[in-house]
Amino acid sequence: MYRKTFAEINHQNLTDNIKEIKKEYPNYKYYIGVVKNNAYHHGMKSINALKEGGINYFAVSSLEEALDLRKYNTDTPTMILEPIELESIYDCINNNIAITIENLKYLQNLDHMDLPYEIKVHLKLDTGMNRLGFKSQSELEKAIEIIKENKKIFLEGIYTHFATSGINDSYWDSQKNKFEELTKNIDLESIPIVHLGRSLTLVNHPQISFCNGIRLGIIMYGFSQSKKIDKSFKGKLRAIKQQYFKKRNHISETILENNLTLKTAFGLYSHVLSVRKVIKNEFVGYNAQYKVTEDSYIATIPIGYADGVEKNFGYVSINHKKYPIVADSMDMIMVLVDNKIKEGMLVEIFGNDIKISELTKKIGKNAYHLFNQIQNRVPRIHITEDNKEETKY
């Protein structure tokens, strides 16, 4: 590390989160850890911490991600959620990577290939997202027959992805019903993994009776998705109206609050690069972003919007005290501080003092978007029980 700007990834927190999730929701056979986009920017190096907690299957977005995962874990079953080019099928076979099949023509092309070994597949159903998947019952049943006849294709799973959370909307129910309609002539018990849901499905709905798998995404990284119930008079009145709406529209049972106690594992840090005194009425930053109203001190921090950190983050924490960000640039931010702040001091962008939940509310983005904007030029420091290890990109 050269500029001392880094993210810390706490592996023990990830392990503890999975254990907590499995304790509260113990009835699934397959806990599928979705580690796409470099494990939500926590780094593929962290995936074995998820496995230690109880994740027994991984899911990624692309073959590139799957092969990157295999650098850190060679044995845990892994699937790709998007179809791959069939010319690359041998990389999947050789690395024990399952693929998604989302239409009949794709499967027919696979069926005509001379496969050296068995390939595991998951059939994706389109139940309302209109993105990927089988929409025709007859084509789905034809796909099942093709797979049965081909000894080199093993049907490991079948799944869909809900477009909505199912809280106070009937579309979630219509998607579940569509899945049941498409598969009504299929023996789901003969398929090893049936997985319809994601983190929100886990916490907002009772377990679907025919599902033995659940895909876990943002919840693994410390976000319980629990929604606090408003117990004020207005809140109770709103709940009555919602209950009436749900009954009238035949919306299934939903659960807002849960008992999960999860810990975020991602903290972002830098250090004080420079401290300078500025005189009353002087300006700070590009386009004279900020004008000091009295003699002040400005600390320059080597992290900027090229790293995903902007002025709208509001504050940083130095020595457990919050100081306002008054200007930003591509590689640096400027912070209004006092004379107690010295060069070299550790700066927290978010972590223990500035919670991610606090920051996401301030910037109007959810945790998915926040993690994605912390760019890979910020090295990840992976913290385990034994040591700290840096990953550079």
C-alpha positions in Angstrom: 0.0 0.0 0.0 1.4 3.4 -1.0 -1.1 6.1 -0.4 -2.6 4.6 2.7 -6.1 4.6 1.5 -7.8 1.2 2.0 -10.9 -0.9 2.8 -10.8 -3.3 5.7 -12.8 -6.6 5.3 -13.5 -8.4 8.5 -13.8 -12.1 7.8 -15.0 -13.0 11.3 -18.0 -10.7 10.9 -18.9 -12.5 7.6 -18.7 -15.9 9.2 -20.8 -14.8 12.2 -23.4 -13.3 9.9 -24.0 -16.7 8.1 -24.1 -18.5 11.4 -26.7 -16.0 12.7 -28.8 -16.4 9.5 -28.8 -20.1 9.6 -29.7 -20.1 13.3 -32.8 -17.9 12.6 -33.7 -19.7 9.3 -32.5 -23.3 9.7 -34.8 -25.2 7.3 -33.0 -24.8 4.0 -30.7 -27.4 2.6 -28.8 -25.1 0.3 -27.6 -21.7 1.5 -26.4 -20.1 -1.8 -24.0 -17.3 -1.3 -24.2 -14.8 -4.1 -20.7 -13.4 -4.5 -21.0 -11.6 -7.9 -19.2 -8.4 -8.5 -16.2 -9.5 -6.5 -18.3 -10.5 -3.6 -20.2 -7.2 -3.5 -16.7 -5.5 -3.7 -15.6 -7.3 -0.4 -13.2 -9.3 -2.5 -13.2 -13.0 -3.6 -10.7 -13.6 -0.9 -13.5 -13.3 1.6 -15.7 -16.1 0.3 -14.2 -18.8 2.5 -15.2 -16.8 5.5 -18.8 -17.2 4.2 -18.2 -20.9 3.7 -17.0 -21.3 7.3 -20.3 -19.8 8.5 -22.3 -22.3 6.5 -22.6 -21.3 2.9 -22.6 -24.5 0.9 -23.1 -23.2 -2.6 -21.9 -20.1 -4.5 -23.5 -18.1 -7.3 -21.8 -15.6 -9.6 -22.8 -13.5 -12.6 -20.3 -14.6 -15.2 -17.7 -17.2 -16.1 -14.9 -14.7 -15.5 -16.2 -14.3 -11.9 -16.5 -18.1 -11.5 -12.9 -18.7 -12.5 -11.8 -15.9 -10.2 -13.7 -17.6 -7.4 -11.9 -20.9 -8.2 -8.6 -19.2 -7.3 -9.7 -19.1 -3.7 -12.1 -22.1 -3.5 -11.8 -25.2 -5.6 -14.5 -27.5 -4.1 -17.6 -25.6 -3.2 -20.4 -26.1 -5.8 -20.8 -22.9 -7.9 -23.2 -21.7 -10.5 -23.3 -18.9 -13.0 -26.5 -16.9 -13.0 -26.2 -15.7 -16.6 -25.9 -17.9 -19.7 -22.4 -18.2 -21.0 -21.1 -18.7 -24.6 -21.3 -22.4 -25.2 -17.8 -22.3 -26.7 -16.6 -21.8 -23.1 -18.5 -24.8 -21.7 -15.3 -26.8 -21.3 -14.0 -24.3 -18.7 -17.2 -24.9 -16.7 -16.8 -28.7 -16.9 -13.2 -28.6 -15.9 -13.8 -26.4 -13.0 -17.0 -27.9 -11.6 -19.1 -24.9 -12.5 -22.9 -25.2 -13.1 -24.5 -23.1 -15.8 -27.9 -21.4 -16.3 -30.1 -22.5 -19.2 -32.8 -19.9 -19.9 -34.3 -20.9 -23.3 -34.9 -24.0 -25.3 -32.7 -23.1 -28.3 -29.7 -22.7 -26.0 -30.3 -26.1 -24.5 -30.7 -27.7 -27.9 -27.4 -26.3 -29.0 -25.8 -27.7 -25.8 -27.5 -31.1 -26.4 -25.8 -31.4 -29.8 -22.3 -30.8 -28.4 -19.9 -33.7 -27.8 -19.3 -33.1 -24.1 -16.3 -35.0 -22.5 -17.9 -35.0 -19.1 -21.1 -34.2 -17.3 -22.2 -30.5 -17.0 -24.5 -29.4 -14.2 -27.3 -27.0 -15.3 -30.0 -24.9 -13.6 -33.1 -24.0 -15.5 -34.1 -20.4 -15.1 -37.8 -19.5 -15.3 -39.2 -16.1 -16.2 -42.1 -15.5 -13.9 -42.4 -11.8 -14.3 -39.0 -10.1 -14.4 -39.0 -10.3 -18.2 -35.2 -10.5 -18.2 -34.2 -14.2 -18.6 -35.9 -17.5 -18.4 -38.5 -20.0 -19.8 -42.0 -18.5 -20.1 -43.6 -21.4 -21.9 -44.7 -24.5 -20.0 -44.4 -26.7 -23.1 -40.8 -25.5 -23.8 -39.9 -26.0 -20.2 -41.2 -29.6 -20.3 -39.4 -30.2 -23.6 -36.2 -29.0 -21.9 -36.7 -31.5 -19.1 -37.1 -34.3 -21.6 -33.9 -33.3 -23.5 -31.9 -33.3 -20.3 -33.3 -36.7 -19.3 -32.2 -38.2 -22.6 -28.7 -36.7 -22.4 -26.4 -38.5 -20.0 -23.9 -35.7 -20.1 -26.3 -33.0 -18.8 -27.4 -33.1 -15.2 -30.3 -31.1 -14.0 -29.1 -29.8 -10.7 -31.5 -26.9 -10.1 -34.5 -24.9 -11.1 -35.1 -21.3 -10.1 -36.6 -17.9 -10.7 -35.9 -14.4 -9.5 -38.6 -12.2 -7.9 -39.0 -8.8 -9.4 -40.5 -7.3 -6.2 -40.2 -7.8 -2.4 -43.8 -8.9 -2.0 -44.5 -6.4 0.7 -47.9 -4.9 0.1 -47.9 -5.9 -3.6 -49.5 -8.8 -5.3 -46.9 -9.2 -8.0 -44.7 -11.3 -5.8 -47.6 -13.7 -5.4 -48.4 -13.8 -9.1 -44.7 -14.7 -9.8 -44.8 -17.5 -7.2 -48.1 -18.7 -8.8 -46.5 -18.5 -12.3 -43.6 -20.7 -11.2 -46.1 -23.3 -9.8 -48.1 -23.1 -13.1 -45.0 -23.6 -15.3 -43.8 -26.6 -13.2 -47.1 -28.2 -12.4 -46.2 -31.3 -14.5 -42.7 -31.5 -13.2 -41.6 -33.5 -10.2 -39.7 -30.8 -8.3 -38.7 -33.3 -5.6 -36.6 -35.0 -8.2 -34.5 -31.9 -8.8 -31.8 -31.5 -6.2 -32.0 -27.7 -5.7 -35.2 -25.5 -6.0 -34.4 -21.9 -5.3 -36.8 -19.0 -5.9 -35.8 -16.4 -3.4 -33.1 -13.9 -2.3 -32.4 -12.1 0.9 -35.8 -10.3 1.0 -37.6 -13.6 0.3 -35.8 -15.1 3.3 -36.8 -12.5 5.8 -40.1 -11.2 4.4 -41.9 -14.5 3.7 -42.4 -17.9 5.2 -40.4 -20.6 3.5 -42.0 -21.7 0.2 -42.9 -25.3 0.8 -41.2 -26.7 -2.3 -38.0 -24.7 -2.0 -34.9 -26.2 -0.4 -32.5 -23.5 -1.5 -32.2 -19.7 -0.8 -29.9 -17.2 -2.5 -28.3 -14.9 0.0 -26.9 -11.5 -1.2 -26.7 -8.3 0.7 -27.8 -9.9 3.9 -24.5 -11.8 4.2 -22.6 -8.6 4.3 -24.4 -7.3 7.4 -27.8 -5.9 6.3 -30.8 -7.7 8.0 -33.5 -6.0 5.9 -35.6 -5.7 9.0 -38.1 -2.9 8.8 -39.1 -1.3 12.1 -42.9 -1.2 12.7 -44.3 2.2 13.3 -46.3 1.8 16.6 -47.6 5.4 16.7 -51.3 6.1 16.1 -50.6 7.1 12.5 -48.5 3.9 12.1 -51.3 1.7 13.5 -53.8 3.4 11.2 -51.6 2.8 8.2 -51.2 -0.8 9.2 -55.0 -1.3 9.3 -55.3 0.2 5.8 -52.4 -2.0 4.5 -54.0 -5.1 6.1 -57.3 -4.3 4.3 -55.4 -3.8 1.0 -53.6 -7.1 1.4 -56.8 -9.0 2.2 -58.7 -7.4 -0.7 -55.9 -8.2 -3.2 -55.1 -11.7 -1.8 -51.6 -10.8 -0.9 -49.8 -13.5 1.1 -48.3 -13.2 4.6 -45.3 -10.9 4.9 -43.0 -10.3 7.8 -41.4 -6.9 8.3 -39.3 -7.3 11.4 -36.7 -10.0 12.1 -34.4 -10.8 15.0 -31.2 -11.0 13.0 -28.1 -9.4 14.6 -25.7 -8.9 11.8 -22.4 -7.0 11.5 -21.1 -5.1 8.5 -17.6 -6.3 7.4 -16.6 -3.4 5.2 -14.8 -0.3 6.5 -13.2 2.4 4.4 -10.2 4.4 5.7 -7.5 6.9 4.6 -5.1 9.2 6.4 -4.4 12.9 6.8 -2.1 13.9 3.9 -1.8 17.6 4.7 -3.1 20.2 7.2 -3.0 23.9 6.3 -4.3 27.0 7.9 -6.7 29.1 5.8 -7.6 32.7 6.5 -11.2 34.0 6.9 -12.9 34.5 3.5 -10.4 32.2 1.6 -11.8 29.5 -0.7 -11.2 25.8 -0.7 -11.3 23.4 -3.7 -12.2 23.5 -7.4 -14.6 26.2 -8.4 -14.2 27.8 -5.0 -16.5 25.1 -3.5 -16.2 26.4 0.1 -15.5 29.7 1.7 -14.2 29.8 5.2 -16.0 32.2 7.5 -13.2 32.4 10.0 -9.5 31.4 10.3 -9.6 27.6 10.0 -7.7 24.4 9.3 -8.2 22.3 6.2 -7.1 18.7 6.1 -6.5 17.0 2.7 -7.3 13.3 2.5 -6.0 11.2 -0.4 -9.4 9.7 -1.4 -11.8 11.2 -3.9 -14.7 10.5 -6.3 -12.4 8.3 -8.4 -12.5 6.0 -5.4 -16.3 6.5 -4.9 -16.1 9.1 -2.1 -17.8 12.5 -2.7 -18.5 15.6 -0.8 -22.1 14.5 -0.3 -20.7 11.8 2.2 -21.0 14.7 4.6 -18.4 13.8 7.2 -15.3 11.8 8.0 -14.2 10.7 11.5 -10.8 11.4 13.0 -10.1 10.4 16.5 -13.7 9.4 16.9 -14.9 13.0 16.1 -16.8 13.9 12.9 -15.4 16.6 10.7 -17.3 18.0 7.6 -16.1 17.4 4.0 -16.1 20.8 2.4 -14.7 20.1 -1.1 -13.9 17.1 -3.3 -11.9 16.2 -6.4 -11.0 13.1 -8.3 -8.3 11.9 -5.9 -8.7 14.0 -2.7 -11.2 15.5 -0.4 -10.8 18.5 1.9 -12.1 18.5 5.4 -12.7 21.3 7.8 -10.8 20.4 11.0 -9.3 21.9 14.2 -5.8 22.3 15.4 -5.8 18.9 17.0 -5.6 17.1 13.7 -2.1 16.3 12.5 -0.6 14.7 9.3 -0.7 11.0 9.3 -3.7 10.5 11.5 -6.2 7.7 10.5 -9.4 8.9 8.8 -12.5 6.8 8.8 -14.8 7.3 5.8 -17.3 4.7 7.2 -16.8 1.9 9.7 -17.3 2.0 13.5 -18.0 5.7 13.9 -19.9 6.4 10.7 -22.2 3.5 10.1 -22.9 2.4 6.6 -26.7 2.6 7.3 -26.2 6.2 8.4 -24.2 7.0 5.2 -26.6 5.4 2.8 -29.5 7.5 4.2 -27.4 10.6 3.8 -26.4 10.0 0.2 -29.8 8.5 -0.9 -28.3 5.2 -2.1 -28.6 1.7 -0.8 -25.7 -0.5 0.3 -25.5 -2.2 -3.1 -24.7 1.0 -4.8 -22.4 2.2 -2.1 -20.2 -0.9 -2.3 -20.2 -0.7 -6.1 -18.9 2.8 -6.2 -15.9 2.0 -4.0 -13.5 1.3 -6.8 -11.0 -1.5 -7.1 -8.1 0.9 -7.0 -8.7 1.0 -3.3 -6.8 -2.1 -1.9 -8.7 -4.4 0.4 -7.1 -5.4 3.7 -8.6 -8.8 4.7 -8.6 -9.3 8.4 -8.7 -12.8 9.7 -8.0 -14.2 13.2 -4.4 -14.7 12.4 -3.3 -11.8 10.2 -4.0 -8.9 7.8 -3.5 -9.5 4.1 -3.7 -6.9 1.4 -5.3 -7.5 -2.0 -4.4 -5.1 -4.8 -6.3 -4.7 -8.0 
